[in-house]
Amino acid sequence: MNSESYDFIITGGGTAALVVAARLSEDSSQRILVLEAGSDHSEDPRVKIPALYPALKKSEADWGFQTETQPGLNNRRINMNQGNALGGSSAINAQVFAPPTKKLIDSWALLGNDGWTWEGLRDYYAKAYTSPPRVPDNIKKSLGIDGWTAKNELGTGPVQVSFPGNPSHPLREAWAAAFKDIGYLMPNDPWVDPSVGVGAFSNLASIDPVKRERSHSASAYYYPVKSRKNLHVLTNAIVEKILFEENSTKVTGVQYRHETRTKTASARKEVIVAAGAMQSPKLLELSGVGNTSILERHGIKVIKHLEGVGENLQDHLVCEIVCEVADGIETLDPLQDPEVLRQSMQEFMTNHTGLLTTGGFETYAYMPVVKYQSGKGLEFLKQMLDKNRPAPGNLSGKNQTQASAYYDIAESTLLDPNAPSGAYLTGLANNSASPDPATGEPAPPVPGGYIDFAAVLAQPLSRGSVHIKSSDVSDAPIIDPQYLTNQVDVEVLAEHMLYIQTLAASPSFNGIFKQPLKLSPPAAYFTDLDAAKEYTRARSISMWHPAGTCAMLPEDKGGVVDSNLKVYGVENLRVVDSSIVPVLPPGNLQSTIYALAEKAADLIKMEYGLKTTDE
């Protein structure tokens, strides 16, 4: 097999991978190789045009994973869409660019990750994106941001963000009014002040404010530096395993398949695994790094026993009710009509305006369970937390230590009135991906205009796993999130669903939704907690935010990488992607992945004394 030598080899060409590649290649003395399994779809209209992202699901740009049967979700298998393209999931996601909260990021450090606080990450968030253009005073009110006193001028980075879609759409203003009425409107831009952990806001999207096209890691980080002679990006290249010195834990390179040929590449400094929460643990296990019992079961030579590999899978569940809109309220539902779609395409290509300029997600809120904030609700919450606390003896060693540490973080969140256990959002269309609780299958499109009103389980306690199915790299991993296996999650998500039903009926939305409120599917008319629980089990799907499967934690807590993102007990190997995230942020994951990748690049540069800009 032919072998070439590089300073750094990055396995994966997704969100984090291209950030690291762009930053490391700023030093022209370093040779960087990026190996991406998918193709470059950057010119694909489904990638470029914001509203067309649903067409990428189950396409050649999507790995199209499915979970194992989930008992907590009525024995359904859940689709897990993950980008199989240059740019990874940033090229196929719904483009929501959500802020973290300070308390959540600080919890990473509380788990034993030195330097991973809000103060330690704030500048890296800002380094990843460019703040949106100044909003004219006459449309601030319609955007629901007229109360913000400080402009977000923090961002100076490659990813372009904006307030997506029609700035005059009345939903944002109604959203702000509804949450102001209940005392949960963000007083300022959450990017400017992430210490305010709860409240509603108009969210940003990774959509260029001028071109109105998706801005993703390939277009934002890779294409501007594509001509660098020291940066080599190879698509349709599947990494089969990481290579080690004989009888050693020292990494020497990788073996990969490209155009039917098997090749090797050697790494003078490091191999950086950046294949995502599903594929990074798979690659480690195929290479002999993981739980000995799993590796031996599949005939894989054990290089390093590390039982945390593939464990600690966490993901955001989302559940929604669908509200029919009043006459004249703009939604994306008309795009189902081929003629409307044709006209909208023509408008977008000519003027960069119209329905296609948004993925449909324009309002957000970070919320606690209001019922749990005082009196009997608070007492019930405390009793529920005590009842479901990980019991000594039920788990072994590191698993017990990890479970207890995570539980402490979740308990602190749930008991804090200024920390969110849910995220609320709206989508400007009837969500065709969610199943009808009556049938278990997605309902066919129906005429009319609709807005999805959704709740996300922001801080799930349920944890699952991702492990190899066999020693064959072409086999998809076994994905078992174990959704809603922790009773606390069941109670919290059901309470949030009851609350968004109440919010949808609030007077602020009278001009947005048909009156009396018309909900679908029929099961959305639940009236008590038990019915809400039944609805969430039948309706919830993944938000596509898998994380934690190569967790950044101390090794005695079941961690896989240390605070420098180096794999424990292995030389010259790091992981940089969503799999290292120890606790999910409350909202969409992509902004946090950009930030952690920026920080990782700096950690690597400092270790090797690399230059930070082109010479």
N, C-alpha and C positions, 0 to 999 in steps of 0.2 A: 504493500500500500504506500502511495506517495504521502509524504508528510511535509508540511510547511511550518515555519516557526513564527510565533507572534509573542508580543509581550503579554497581552491580555486576550483571552478568548471568552466571549459572552454567548452563553447558550440561550437563545431566544432573542427575538427582535421586537418585543412588545413595548408597553408603556415605559417601564423602568429601564429596560435594556438599552433603548436608543438614547435615553438621557445620559446614562453612564458612558455609552460609546462616544457620544458627542463631546462630553466633558473630558474624557481621558485623551481623546484624539486632539485636543487643544495643544498638547505637547507633541510637536512634530517628530520627536525622536522615538515615540512609542508606536508600535504596530498593533492595531486593534482588529480582531476578527469577530464579526457578529454572524451567528448561524440561526436563521429563522426558518421554521418548518413550512410556513405558508408563503403565499405570493405577495407581491406589492399591488394592492388594490387602491392606491391613493387617487387614481384618476377615475375610479368607478363612481358613477353618479350616486349610487346607494351609500357610498362613504362620504362623498363631498356634500350632498344635499341633506340638511338636517332632518327633514321630516321622513326621509326614505329609510332611516336606519332599521325599522322593523323588517324590511325585506332582506336584511343580512342574516337574520336568524335562520339556522339550518342551511345556510348557503355554504359555498366552498370557503368563505372567510370566517366560518364559525366551526369550532371543534365539535359542537353539537353533542356535548356530554349529557348524560342523564344520571340521576341518583339511583341508588337502590330504592326499593319500596320503602316508603316512610310511614310507619304505623301512626305517628302523630299527625299525619295529614291524610287520614282515611286510606292508608295503604296505596297512595299515589306515588308514581315516579315523577320527579320534578326535572324539567329541562334546565340545564346549566349552560347558558350561552357564554362562550369564551372565544376571544379573537384568535383566529388562525390566519394571521396576515401581518405584514410589516406594520408596526404600530400596535399590534395586539388588540386588546379590548378597547383601547382608546380610539381605534378605527371603526368599531362597530357599536359602541355603547350609546346611551340616550343623551350624552353630552352634558349632563348636569354637573356643574362645577361647584360643589358644596363645601362650605368651610367646616373645619373641625371646631371643637370647643376646647378651651384651655384646660379645663379639668380632665377631659378625656386624654389628651396628649400627655399631661402631667402624670396620669396613671401608668403610662409606660415606664417612667422612671421609678415609680413606687414598686413596680414588679421586679426591679433590680437592674434596669437598663440605664446606666449612667450616661448623662448627656442627652437623653431622649425626653426632653421636656418641651413645653411650648416655647420657652425662651430659646432652647437649642434648635428648634425646628422652624420658628417663625420666619427667619430670613430665607429659609429654603423654600417655603411656600411662595414667598414673594419673588424668589429668583426664577420660579417656574412659569409664571404667567404675567401678562401685561394687563394692568388695570383697565377697566372699560373706559371709553371716552367720557368726557364730561357730559352729563345729561342736562339738556336745556331746562330752565326753570318751568316752562309751560307744560312739560310732560312728566315732571317729577311726581305730581299727584296721581296721574293715571298709572304710573309705575308703582305706586304705593311706597315711595321713598322720600316724600316731601318732608318727613320729620327727621331725616338723617342730617346731623350737623357736621359730620366730618366726611370728606370725600376719600374714597379708597384710591390712594396714589402709591400704594406699597409695591405693587407688582411691576416688575421690569423685565420679565422673562419671555421665552419663545412662544408659549401657548397664548393664543389670542382669545379673550373672553368678552362676553357682552350680555346685556339683558335681551333674551331672544324674542323673536316674533314681533307681533304688532304692538308697539308701545302704547297704543290707545285702547287695547282690549280692556274691558271693564272688570275682568276677573281680579286683577292685581289690587285695584283700589277696594273692591268689595272684600277681598281677603284681609287686607290691612284693617278695614273697618270692623270686620267680624272679630278679629283677635284683639283689637283695641278695646272693644266692648267687654271682653272677658279678662282684660288685664294682661294679655300675653302678646303684645306687639313689641318686636325688637326696637329699642330706643335708638339704635344706630346700626350702621352697616356691620354685620357680624364678622366680616373680614378685618374691619378696623378694630373692633373690640370683641374678641372671642371669649372674654371672661364672662360676658352675659350669656349664660348657657341655654336659656329657654326663650321662646318667642317666635313670632312669625316674621317673614321677610320675603322680598322678591329675590329669587336666586339668579345666579349667573349660569351661563352655559359656555362650553368650549366651542364657541362659534365666532368666527372672525366678524368684527363689527362692520367692516367695509364690504368684504366679499360675501358675507353671510353664509360662508361655507364652514364645515367642520374643521377645527384646528386640533390635530392629534400629534402624537409623538413623532410619527414619520414626517408629516408636513412641517411641523414646528422645529423639531430638533435635528432630524437627519437631512432633509432636503437642503437646508441652507449650507450644510457643510459636506455635502455629498462628494464634492470634488477633492476633498483631502486625500492625498496619495497614501497616507498611513492608515486610513479607515477602509476596511474591506467588509462589505455587507453581502452575505450570500443568502438568497432566498431559496425556498424549496429544498432546504438542507435539514435533515432530521438527525439530531444528535442521538446516538445509540447508547453511549456510555462515556463516563469520565475515566481517564486512564491514570494509573498509578505506577510508581517505581515498584519493581519486584519486591514482594514481602515488605512493603512500606506503606505508610499512610500519606506519602508525599504525592501530590497531583502533578502529572507531567503534561497532560493535554486531554484531548477528546477524540473519540471515534465517531464519525458521522457518515450519513449516506446522502449522496447528491447525484442526481441523474443516473440512477441505478448503480453507481459505483460507491464502494466503501472506501473512505479516506480517513486519515488521521491528521491532526494539527497539534503541534506542541506549544506549550505556554511557558515562556521564560519566567513570568512572574506569577500569574494567577489564572484560574478558570473562575468565571463569575456566572453562577446559575441564575437565570432570570426568565424562567419558563412559566411562572404563575403558580397559583396555589394548588392547581390540579397536577401540573406537569413537573414542577420542581421536586416535590417529594418522590414522584415516580422515577425521575432521572437519578436521584440519589440512591434509591433502592436498587435500581437496575445496575448501578455502579458498585454496589456492595456497602453502602452507608445506610444504616437503618437498624430496625429491630432484628436481631439474629434469628428469631423464630420465623419471621416472615421471609427473610432472605433464604434461609436453609430450606424452607418449604418449596421454594421455586428453584432450588439448585444454584443459587448465586453465592459466590465466594464472599465471605464477610471481611470487609476491610476495616470497618469501624462500627461497633455496636452502639447505636444511638436510638433509643426507643421512642424518642419524641418525633422522629421523622414520620410525617403523614398524619400525626395525631393533632388534636386541638382545632379541627376544622370548625370555623364559625362563618355564618352568613346572615345577611339580613333577609328576613321574610317580609313580604308586603301583601297586604290584603286591602281590597277596596270595595266601595259601593259606587254604583254608576247613577248619575243624576241627569235627567233629561233637561236640556237647556231651554230657556225662553226663546221665543221667535227673535231672530236677528242677532243672536249671540254666536260669534264665530267659533267653530271647532274644526278639527282636521277630518272629521267624518266624511265630508263630501269628496275627499280624495279617493274614496272607494269607487266613484264614478269615473270611468276611463276618460270621458271628455273633460271633466273637471281637472283630472290629473294632467291631461295633455295641456290644457290652458295654463295651469299652474306651473308646469315645467317651462313653458314658453315665457311666462312672466319672470320666473326665476332666472333663466338664462339671459334674458334681455335686461332686466332692471335689478336683479337680486332683491326682489320684494315678494310679498305674498305668503300664502299658506305654507310653502315649503321651507321657510326661513327658521322654523323652530321644530324641535322634537316634541313640543307640546307641554314641557314641564317648566313652569314659570313661577310657581309659588311654592313656598316651603315653610315649615315651622318645626322647631324642636320643642317637644312638650313632655312634661311629666304626666303621670296619671293624676288628674285633678282631684279625683275622689280620694286618693291616698294621702292628701296633704294635711289632713287634720281629723280629729274625732275618731269615729268608729272605723273609717277607712284607713287611717294611719295605724290604728291598733291591729286591724286585720292584716295589713302589710307586714308589720313586725312579726306577727304570729306566723304568717306564711313563710317569711324568710327564715325564721328559726326552725320551722318544720322541715324545710327543704335544704338545710345546710348540709354540706358533705360530712357524713358521719365518719369519725375515725374508725379504721378497720375495714370499711367498705371498699377502699381502694388501696393499692400498694404504693409504698414509697413515694417516688417522684410524682405519680399520678395524684396522690392525696395532697401533696404539697402544692401542686399546680392548681388543683380544683379549689382548694381553700383560698389560695391567693386570688384567683379569679372571682370567687364568690364575694370576697371582701370588697373588691372593686365594684361589683354589681350592686351589692348591698348599699355601699356608700352613694352610688348613683340614685338608686330607688328612694333612698331616705332623704335625699337632698332636693328641696323644692326648686332649686335653680340648676338642676341637671336633667337632661332629657332621657326618658326611657322609650320614647317614640319619636318618629319624624313623620309629619303630615305633609302631603303634597297633592297637587292636582295635575291631571293630564287632560289635554284638550281633545279627547276622543274616547270612544268606547274601547276599552282594552280587550282585544281579541285573544290575548294569551291566557287570561284567567279562566278557570273552569266554572261552569254553572254548577252550583252545589247539588242541583237536582239530578244531574246526569254524570258529573265528573269530567265532562268534556267541554272545551271552549264552545261558546254559543256562536252560531253563524251571524254575520253582520245584519243589522237591522236598520231601516230608514230612520232618519232624524239626526239631531245633534246631541252630543253627550259630553259630560265632564266626569272623569274618574276622580273620586275623592278617596285618597288612600292613606293608610297608616302603615308605617314600617316599624318592626320590632328593633329598636336602635341598639339595645344592649342585651343580646340573647345570652342566656346562661347555658343553653343546650350546646353541646360540643359533639362533633363527629370525627370522621377520619377519611383519608384518601390513601389507598395502598395499591400496589401493583396487582394485576390479575394473574400475570404470568411473567416469565422472563423475556417475552416477546415485546419489543418496543412498540409494535403496531397495535397491541391491545390497549384499549382505553383503561384508565384506572378504575378501581372500585370506589365509588363516591358515596359516602353514607353520612350526611350531615346530622342525622338524628334530630330533625326539627321537632320542636315542642315536646321533647322528652323530659324537660324540666318543667314542673308544674307552675313555677313562677312565671315562665314565659307564656304559658297558656292564659293565666289570669291577667297578665299585663296587656297582652295583645287584644284580648277580648274587651277589656275596659277601654282601650283606645278606640276600638271599633264602635263601641256604644257612644263614645264621646264625639267621634266625627259624624255619626248619624245626627246627633244633636246639633252640632255646628252647621251641618248642611241645611238644617231647618231654621237657622237663625235669620232675623230680618235683613241683615246685610246682604244676603244672597237672594232676596226676593226678586230682584231684577235679573238675576243670572239664571236661576233654575225655574222651571215651570212650577206654578202654584195651583193646587197643593203639590208638594214635592212628589215627583214621580221617580221611583227607584227601580233599578234592576240589578241583578236578577231578582225574581220574586222573593227569594230567601233573605234579601237585604232588608226586609221589613221586620227584622228581629226586634224583640221588645224587652228581653231580659238577658242576664249574663250567661245563662246556660245556652240560650239560643245563639248568642254572639260567639260563644266557644265553638259550637257546632258549625257555625258559618265560617269561622277562621280556619278550622281544620279542613273544610271542604273547598275553600276559595283561595287560600294563600299560595303564593308562588315565590320563587327566588328573585331577589333584586340584582342578581349576578355579582355579588360582593364576597366571594369566597376568600378567606384569609386564614392565616395562623398555622399552616401546616408544616412550616419550618420555623417555628416561633423564636423570636428574639427574647430569650429568657435565660436566667441562670441555668446551668446544666442540672443542678439539683432540683429545679422546678420543671424539668422535662423540656428544657430549651434545646434548640438545634444550633442556633448561632448566638454568638456573644454580641456585645454592644457595638463591636466593629463589623458585625455581620459575617464573621468568620465561623465556619463550621467547626464545632468542638472536636478536638482530637484528630483533625485532618489539616495537613499543610497546603497552603496555596489554593484554598477553596472558600469562596464566599457565596452567599445567596442575597440577591437584591430584587425583591418584588413583593407582591402582596402576601406571600406565604410567611414573611417574617413579622407581619403586623401582629403584635401580641393581643391587642384589644381593638375591635372595630371602632372607627369614628362613627358618630350618630347618623351622618348622611352619606351621600354617594362617595365612593372610595377613591376616584381617580385623582383628585387634587392631592390627597395624602400620598399616593404612590409617586407622583411627580416630586413631592417634597423629600420623601425618604431616599429617592434615587439621587437627587441633587446632593443630599447630605452624604450618601454613600460615596459618590464620586469624589467629594472633598476628603473623606477619610482615606480613600485609596491614594489620592494625590499626595496627601501629607505623609503617608507612610513611605512612599517611594520618592519623595522630593520632586514631584513632577511640576512642570510649568502649568499655568492656569489659562494662558491665552496663546493664540497663534503667533508664531514668530515670522 
